[in-house]
Amino acid sequence: MTTDKQKKYFDNSLLDEVLKDIYGDVSDELKRRLNSLAHAFKNSFPDYKKGYVFSSPGRIEICGNHTDHNNGKVMAAAVSVDILAVATPSDDFSVSVDSDGYPRMTVDLNDITFKEKNKGTSFALIQGVADYFVSHGYKVGGFKACFTSRVPKGAGVSSSSAFEVLVGEIFNRFYNDGKISAIEKAKASQYAENRYFGKPCGLMDQAAIALGGVNLIDFKDTQNPDVIPAPWNDNTLDIFVINAGGDHSDLVADYAGILNDMKSVAKFFSVDSLRFTAKSEVLKYAQTLSQKVSGRAVLRALHFFEECDRVDLALKFIKEGDTKSFLQVINESGDSSWKLLQNLYPPSDTAQYLPFAITYAKESGLCEAVRVHGGGFAGTILAFVKKDNSEKFKKLMADMFGDDCVFKLVVRNSGATLVTEVNL
């Protein structure tokens, strides 16, 4: 006789096909995660006999470093690490979430007004997503859920965005017939992070997670960004994110400096962002700009224009299957971030975590392309490695930075989504 503790909820061939479509393969570890989560849900909420499995991936920025906040272009991808949830609707108009290692969190949807004391918390993110839904004419309602995450914190793959978009997808499926678009869910998530969590951010992270796959996202119109899917079919490369070290907590001024420099150049031309002027204009007035603004601001503006062009080239080469040229674009992106954008280390930093990691990866001779990943100044790098060199590269990086700082990732075609239902 099989006890509840031994019961396997996800052993059927039809589900395997669904999981394969989302994850690329169906590993024993994935099945263990799913079963463990189902048991956790049954223990936490024993009155509910049916659950729904949701998955929300992490993301990587492939190209387009610090371009989205000036209405630029980025190329981003959803990746294989994810937050899994088993959830079910409830009629008490509250959201209750049990997450690995955390006490239960309950949000009363009758009171979703912003409160300063909740800033920086997952509680605030749920409130923020709900507030966006309600204020934009969408429905919200109660649900009970258990979450478990494989989106590593500190890896630059957007664990907070994965959480936000997951909450939005649960509201979408349970109370809006699954009709809300990926970009709209991304906007709800961005709103929650900006307004309720208290972290300024663009829309790239949330859009990449909501959309799935590899996409060029053009933010010329931030309310209605243009999304062009990139048919990523490469089977010769592995993708790594390596946490090189450093602390982001003291870098607010450095991040703000990039935005301020770019905006100051745009202001010189009486436009809101660099997207609405041109590289030729910046070069024409380079001397005046260097005196009235700064030479660094001019360099960062040039990075913006050239980086947007590289995003277009990356899409072109992916479509053409020209891996060599694509990798060259990625390397050029990394060089531009280092030399023009100057976001690899703060001016007074002597540890220089990112330059060290990038140089170490290049000198290994094992990676084909490497660049800073995300905001920069500390944190992570992105590397593309031939599969034949993958294990050697992983060991080399792990020996230098630690096993828990090296992440091998796979592009995932599915964004945040409902996976299946389960009888408990």
C-alpha positions as CSV (number, residue, x, y, z in Angstrom):
1,M,0.0,0.0,0.0
2,T,1.3,3.5,-0.9
3,T,1.1,6.1,1.8
4,D,0.5,9.8,1.2
5,K,4.2,10.3,2.1
6,Q,5.3,7.9,-0.6
7,K,2.8,8.9,-3.3
8,K,4.3,10.1,-6.6
9,Y,2.0,12.7,-8.1
10,F,3.7,13.3,-11.4
11,D,4.5,9.9,-13.0
12,N,2.8,9.9,-16.4
13,S,4.0,10.1,-19.9
14,L,1.7,12.9,-21.0
15,L,3.1,15.2,-18.2
16,D,6.6,14.2,-19.2
17,E,6.0,15.7,-22.7
18,V,4.8,18.9,-21.0
19,L,7.8,19.1,-18.8
20,K,10.2,18.3,-21.6
21,D,8.7,21.2,-23.6
22,I,9.3,23.6,-20.7
23,Y,12.6,22.3,-19.3
24,G,14.2,20.6,-22.2
25,D,14.4,17.3,-20.4
26,V,12.7,15.5,-17.5
27,S,15.3,14.7,-14.9
28,D,14.8,12.6,-11.7
29,E,15.7,15.8,-9.7
30,L,12.8,17.7,-11.3
31,K,10.4,14.9,-10.5
32,R,11.6,14.9,-6.9
33,R,11.1,18.7,-6.7
34,L,7.6,18.4,-8.0
35,N,6.6,15.6,-5.7
36,S,8.2,17.2,-2.7
37,L,6.4,20.5,-3.4
38,A,3.0,18.6,-3.8
39,H,3.6,16.9,-0.5
40,A,4.5,20.3,1.1
41,F,1.3,21.8,-0.2
42,K,-0.8,19.0,1.1
43,N,0.7,19.3,4.5
44,S,0.4,23.1,4.6
45,F,-3.2,23.3,3.2
46,P,-4.8,19.9,3.8
47,D,-8.3,21.1,3.1
48,Y,-7.6,21.6,-0.6
49,K,-7.7,18.5,-2.8
50,K,-6.5,20.0,-6.1
51,G,-3.5,22.1,-6.9
52,Y,-2.0,23.7,-10.0
53,V,1.7,23.7,-10.7
54,F,3.3,27.0,-11.9
55,S,6.8,27.7,-13.0
56,S,8.6,31.0,-13.4
57,P,12.2,31.1,-14.9
58,G,15.2,33.2,-14.2
59,R,16.7,35.3,-17.0
60,I,20.0,36.4,-18.5
61,E,20.9,39.6,-20.4
62,I,22.7,38.5,-23.6
63,C,23.4,41.9,-25.0
64,G,22.2,45.5,-24.4
65,N,24.0,46.5,-21.2
66,H,22.4,49.6,-19.6
67,T,20.3,50.5,-22.6
68,D,16.7,49.8,-21.5
69,H,16.5,52.9,-19.2
70,N,17.2,55.1,-22.2
71,N,14.5,53.6,-24.4
72,G,17.1,51.3,-26.0
73,K,17.3,47.7,-27.2
74,V,18.2,44.6,-25.3
75,M,18.5,40.9,-26.0
76,A,17.5,38.7,-23.1
77,A,16.5,35.1,-22.4
78,A,14.6,33.0,-20.0
79,V,16.8,30.3,-18.5
80,S,16.3,26.9,-16.9
81,V,16.5,27.7,-13.2
82,D,13.0,28.5,-11.8
83,I,10.6,29.1,-9.0
84,L,8.0,26.3,-8.8
85,A,4.7,26.7,-7.1
86,V,1.7,24.5,-6.3
87,A,-1.3,26.8,-5.8
88,T,-5.0,26.7,-5.6
89,P,-7.7,29.4,-5.6
90,S,-9.4,30.3,-2.3
91,D,-12.5,32.3,-1.5
92,D,-11.1,34.3,1.5
93,F,-9.6,37.1,-0.7
94,S,-6.2,36.6,0.8
95,V,-2.9,35.2,-0.5
96,S,-1.1,32.7,1.7
97,V,2.4,31.5,0.6
98,D,4.7,29.0,2.3
99,S,8.2,29.2,0.9
100,D,11.3,27.1,1.6
101,G,12.9,28.2,4.8
102,Y,10.5,31.1,5.5
103,P,7.4,31.5,7.7
104,R,4.0,31.7,6.1
105,M,3.2,35.0,4.4
106,T,-0.4,36.1,4.2
107,V,-1.6,39.2,2.3
108,D,-5.1,40.5,2.7
109,L,-6.2,41.7,-0.7
110,N,-8.7,44.0,0.9
111,D,-5.8,46.2,1.9
112,I,-3.1,46.5,-0.8
113,T,-2.2,50.1,-0.2
114,F,1.5,50.9,-0.2
115,K,3.1,50.9,3.3
116,E,6.7,52.1,3.8
117,K,7.3,49.4,6.4
118,N,6.8,46.7,3.8
119,K,9.4,48.0,1.4
120,G,12.0,45.4,0.3
121,T,9.8,42.4,1.2
122,S,8.0,39.7,-0.8
123,F,4.9,40.8,1.0
124,A,5.2,44.1,-0.8
125,L,5.7,42.5,-4.2
126,I,2.4,40.5,-3.9
127,Q,0.6,43.7,-2.9
128,G,2.2,45.6,-5.7
129,V,1.2,43.1,-8.4
130,A,-2.3,43.0,-7.0
131,D,-2.6,46.8,-7.0
132,Y,-1.5,47.0,-10.6
133,F,-4.1,44.4,-11.6
134,V,-6.9,46.1,-9.8
135,S,-6.0,49.6,-11.0
136,H,-5.8,48.4,-14.6
137,G,-9.2,46.6,-14.6
138,Y,-8.0,43.1,-14.0
139,K,-9.3,40.7,-11.4
140,V,-7.5,39.4,-8.3
141,G,-8.6,36.8,-5.8
142,G,-7.3,34.6,-3.0
143,F,-5.0,31.7,-3.4
144,K,-2.9,29.3,-1.2
145,A,0.5,28.3,-2.5
146,C,3.8,26.6,-1.7
147,F,6.9,28.0,-3.5
148,T,10.3,26.5,-3.9
149,S,13.1,28.2,-5.8
150,R,16.1,27.2,-7.8
151,V,16.7,30.8,-9.0
152,P,19.9,31.5,-7.1
153,K,20.2,34.8,-5.3
154,G,23.4,36.7,-6.1
155,A,23.6,35.2,-9.6
156,G,22.1,38.1,-11.4
157,V,19.3,36.0,-12.9
158,S,16.5,38.0,-11.3
159,S,15.0,36.0,-8.5
160,S,12.7,38.9,-7.4
161,S,11.4,39.3,-11.0
162,A,10.7,35.6,-11.2
163,F,8.7,35.8,-8.0
164,E,6.7,38.9,-9.2
165,V,5.9,37.4,-12.6
166,L,4.9,34.1,-10.9
167,V,2.4,35.9,-8.7
168,G,1.0,37.7,-11.8
169,E,0.6,34.5,-13.7
170,I,-1.3,32.9,-10.8
171,F,-3.7,35.8,-10.7
172,N,-3.9,35.6,-14.5
173,R,-4.8,31.9,-14.7
174,F,-7.1,31.8,-11.7
175,Y,-9.1,35.0,-12.2
176,N,-8.5,36.3,-15.7
177,D,-8.9,33.2,-17.9
178,G,-5.2,33.3,-18.8
179,K,-5.8,36.2,-21.2
180,I,-3.3,38.8,-19.8
181,S,-0.4,39.3,-22.1
182,A,3.2,38.6,-21.2
183,I,4.2,42.2,-21.4
184,E,1.3,43.3,-19.3
185,K,2.3,40.8,-16.6
186,A,5.8,42.2,-16.9
187,K,4.5,45.7,-16.4
188,A,2.6,44.7,-13.2
189,S,5.8,43.1,-11.9
190,Q,7.9,46.2,-12.7
191,Y,5.3,48.4,-11.0
192,A,5.5,46.2,-7.9
193,E,9.3,46.3,-7.8
194,N,9.5,50.1,-8.4
195,R,6.6,51.3,-6.3
196,Y,6.2,48.7,-3.5
197,F,9.6,47.0,-3.2
198,G,11.4,50.3,-3.6
199,K,13.9,49.2,-6.3
200,P,14.2,51.3,-9.5
201,C,14.4,49.0,-12.5
202,G,13.6,48.9,-16.2
203,L,11.2,46.3,-17.8
204,M,13.9,44.0,-19.2
205,D,14.0,41.4,-16.4
206,Q,10.3,41.0,-16.0
207,A,9.7,40.9,-19.8
208,A,12.3,38.2,-20.4
209,I,10.8,36.1,-17.7
210,A,7.2,36.6,-18.8
211,L,8.0,36.0,-22.5
212,G,10.4,33.0,-22.4
213,G,12.9,32.1,-25.1
214,V,15.4,34.6,-26.5
215,N,14.0,37.9,-27.5
216,L,15.1,41.3,-28.8
217,I,13.1,43.8,-26.8
218,D,12.9,47.4,-28.1
219,F,11.9,49.9,-25.5
220,K,11.5,52.9,-27.7
221,D,7.9,52.9,-26.5
222,T,8.2,51.7,-22.9
223,Q,4.4,51.2,-22.6
224,N,4.3,49.0,-25.7
225,P,7.8,47.6,-26.3
226,D,8.4,45.8,-29.6
227,V,9.4,42.1,-29.1
228,I,11.2,40.2,-31.8
229,P,11.8,36.5,-31.0
230,A,15.3,35.2,-31.7
231,P,15.2,31.5,-32.9
232,W,17.9,30.2,-30.6
233,N,18.8,26.8,-31.9
234,D,22.5,26.5,-31.1
235,N,23.5,23.1,-29.7
236,T,27.3,23.7,-29.6
237,L,27.5,26.2,-26.7
238,D,26.9,26.1,-23.0
239,I,26.0,29.3,-21.1
240,F,27.5,30.1,-17.7
241,V,26.9,32.8,-15.2
242,I,29.7,33.3,-12.6
243,N,29.4,35.3,-9.4
244,A,32.7,37.0,-9.2
245,G,32.1,38.6,-5.8
246,G,31.5,42.0,-4.4
247,D,28.6,43.7,-2.7
248,H,25.9,45.6,-4.5
249,S,24.6,47.4,-1.4
250,D,27.0,50.4,-1.7
251,L,26.7,50.8,-5.4
252,V,23.5,52.9,-5.7
253,A,25.4,56.0,-6.6
254,D,27.4,54.2,-9.2
255,Y,24.3,52.8,-10.9
256,A,22.6,56.2,-10.7
257,G,25.7,57.7,-12.2
258,I,25.2,55.8,-15.5
259,L,21.6,56.9,-15.8
260,N,22.5,60.5,-14.9
261,D,25.3,60.6,-17.4
262,M,23.2,59.3,-20.2
263,K,20.3,61.6,-19.3
264,S,22.5,64.6,-19.1
265,V,23.7,64.1,-22.7
266,A,20.1,63.6,-23.8
267,K,19.1,66.8,-22.0
268,F,21.8,68.7,-23.9
269,F,19.8,67.8,-27.1
270,S,16.5,68.6,-25.4
271,V,15.2,65.1,-25.5
272,D,14.1,62.7,-22.7
273,S,16.6,59.9,-23.5
274,L,19.4,59.0,-25.8
275,R,17.1,57.0,-28.0
276,F,15.8,60.2,-29.4
277,T,19.1,61.7,-30.6
278,A,21.9,60.1,-32.6
279,K,25.5,59.0,-32.3
280,S,26.5,61.5,-35.0
281,E,25.0,64.4,-33.0
282,V,27.0,63.3,-29.9
283,L,30.2,63.1,-31.9
284,K,29.5,66.5,-33.6
285,Y,29.2,68.2,-30.2
286,A,31.7,66.0,-28.3
287,Q,34.0,68.8,-27.3
288,T,31.2,70.9,-25.9
289,L,29.6,68.0,-24.2
290,S,32.9,66.9,-22.6
291,Q,33.2,70.4,-21.1
292,K,29.6,71.1,-20.1
293,V,28.7,67.5,-19.0
294,S,31.8,65.3,-18.8
295,G,34.0,63.1,-21.0
296,R,32.7,60.0,-19.2
297,A,29.1,61.0,-20.1
298,V,30.1,61.2,-23.8
299,L,31.7,57.8,-23.6
300,R,28.7,56.3,-21.9
301,A,26.4,57.8,-24.6
302,L,28.5,56.3,-27.3
303,H,28.3,52.9,-25.6
304,F,24.5,53.3,-25.7
305,F,24.3,53.8,-29.5
306,E,26.8,51.1,-30.3
307,E,25.3,48.6,-27.9
308,C,21.8,49.0,-29.5
309,D,23.4,48.4,-32.9
310,R,25.0,45.2,-31.4
311,V,21.7,44.0,-30.2
312,D,20.4,44.2,-33.8
313,L,23.5,42.4,-35.0
314,A,23.1,39.6,-32.4
315,L,19.6,39.0,-33.7
316,K,20.8,38.9,-37.3
317,F,23.5,36.4,-36.6
318,I,21.3,34.2,-34.6
319,K,18.7,34.1,-37.4
320,E,21.5,33.3,-39.9
321,G,23.0,30.6,-37.6
322,D,26.4,32.5,-37.7
323,T,27.6,31.5,-34.2
324,K,31.1,33.0,-34.8
325,S,29.9,36.4,-35.6
326,F,27.3,36.3,-32.7
327,L,30.1,35.5,-30.3
328,Q,32.2,38.4,-31.7
329,V,29.3,40.7,-30.9
330,I,29.1,39.4,-27.3
331,N,32.8,40.0,-26.8
332,E,32.5,43.5,-28.3
333,S,29.6,44.2,-25.9
334,G,31.8,43.2,-23.0
335,D,34.7,45.4,-24.2
336,S,32.4,48.4,-24.6
337,S,31.0,47.9,-21.0
338,W,34.5,47.9,-19.7
339,K,36.0,50.8,-21.7
340,L,33.0,53.1,-22.6
341,L,30.3,52.4,-20.1
342,Q,32.8,51.8,-17.3
343,N,30.6,49.6,-15.1
344,L,33.1,46.9,-14.2
345,Y,34.3,48.4,-10.9
346,P,33.7,51.6,-8.9
347,P,36.5,54.2,-9.2
348,S,38.0,53.5,-5.8
349,D,37.8,49.7,-5.9
350,T,41.1,47.8,-6.0
351,A,39.6,44.3,-5.8
352,Q,38.1,44.7,-9.3
353,Y,36.1,41.5,-9.1
354,L,34.6,41.7,-12.6
355,P,37.7,42.6,-14.5
356,F,39.5,39.9,-12.7
357,A,36.9,37.3,-13.5
358,I,36.6,38.3,-17.2
359,T,40.3,38.3,-17.7
360,Y,40.7,34.9,-15.9
361,A,38.0,33.4,-18.1
362,K,39.6,34.8,-21.3
363,E,43.0,33.7,-20.3
364,S,41.8,30.1,-19.7
365,G,41.3,29.7,-23.5
366,L,38.2,27.7,-22.7
367,C,35.4,30.3,-23.4
368,E,34.3,31.8,-26.7
369,A,32.8,35.0,-25.4
370,V,32.5,36.7,-22.0
371,R,31.0,40.0,-20.7
372,V,29.7,41.7,-17.6
373,H,26.2,40.4,-16.8
374,G,23.6,42.9,-15.7
375,G,24.2,46.2,-13.8
376,G,27.9,45.6,-13.1
377,F,30.4,47.2,-10.7
378,A,30.3,43.8,-8.8
379,G,28.4,40.5,-9.2
380,T,28.3,38.3,-12.2
381,I,29.8,37.7,-15.7
382,L,28.3,35.8,-18.6
383,A,30.3,33.3,-20.6
384,F,29.6,31.2,-23.7
385,V,31.6,28.0,-23.8
386,K,31.9,25.2,-26.3
387,K,30.3,22.0,-24.9
388,D,33.6,20.1,-25.3
389,N,35.2,22.6,-22.9
390,S,32.3,23.0,-20.6
391,E,33.3,20.7,-17.7
392,K,36.9,22.0,-17.7
393,F,35.7,25.6,-17.7
394,K,33.2,24.9,-14.9
395,K,35.9,23.2,-12.7
396,L,38.3,26.1,-13.4
397,M,35.8,28.7,-12.4
398,A,34.6,26.7,-9.4
399,D,38.1,26.3,-8.1
400,M,38.6,30.0,-8.3
401,F,35.2,31.4,-7.2
402,G,33.6,28.5,-5.5
403,D,31.1,25.7,-6.5
404,D,28.2,27.8,-5.4
405,C,29.2,30.7,-7.6
406,V,29.2,28.9,-11.0
407,F,25.9,28.3,-12.7
408,K,25.5,26.4,-16.0
409,L,22.2,27.5,-17.6
410,V,20.0,26.5,-20.5
411,V,17.8,28.8,-22.6
412,R,14.1,28.0,-21.7
413,N,11.5,28.5,-24.4
414,S,8.6,28.9,-21.9
415,G,8.1,32.0,-19.8
416,A,6.2,32.0,-16.5
417,T,3.4,29.5,-17.0
418,L,0.8,27.1,-15.7
419,V,2.4,23.6,-16.0
420,T,-0.3,21.2,-15.0
421,E,-2.9,20.4,-12.3
422,V,-2.5,17.8,-9.6
423,N,-5.0,15.8,-7.5
424,L,-3.8,15.7,-3.9
